[in-house]
């Protein structure tokens, strides 16, 4: 049987306080998780992280430190981003219970990431748009921002509860699909390709982007493309680009229109 806990990674983005990194490591281990990714932590390694980790120093020792969120998400088929407040463009939203169930179900098939933001500013819109779902812990609306390690604890607890329900046979089991979902890194490349193709055909202007790419990201995130669908769409984009280059070349080859 696959070790589903090993497939669930907690990603902390740009953490300022090393104590929170230690607190998060402890939260993971208490709940049976162990895969911790640190994206450009401000101060790390640090003694305070070790103190707060207590007997979860092994989680810290094995933490993967990377420079960018894309690197932390490589290989993941499902990405969830946490947010303490509403954003301008609403995204498919899960509560912590739904998050725990989804993470546990999908870890049967592929790696899953739960992403947490900076203590002062959370995750940027760009980072949140890399996620299939957003997760909000429905705290007191007058003070809804939890301490980072406490937020990690809540979601890891829900994953544990889902795992326990599963072992008691209460889980409906994962939905079957014939192909694996597109991996986060391939989805990132797809969006670069899509944006370039939309520029090439004159649909999209990088200088005046409006919310086109955001809305397209949300659309595709909702659909959860599989590997094959993604590669078909890349082929379509390439064909569109080739056609538009051919048209542009044919236009250049025409003699200039005569002025009347
Ligand atoms: N002032 C920031 C709060 C950041 S709290 C903001 O408004 O976004 C630091 C991190 O803890 C968040 O990025 C998120 O990952 C997590 N977090 C805190 N409170 C949360 C909540 N109510 N729901 C989901 N995640 C939360």
Boltz pocket constraint, residues with backbone or C-beta under 6 A from the ligand:
constraints:
  - pocket:
      binder: B
      contacts: [[A, 82], [A, 83], [A, 84], [A, 85], [A, 115], [A, 116], [A, 117], [A, 118], [A, 119], [A, 120], [A, 121], [A, 122], [A, 123], [A, 135], [A, 136], [A, 137], [A, 138], [A, 139], [A, 144], [A, 145], [A, 146], [A, 147], [A, 148], [A, 151]]
      max_distance: 6.0
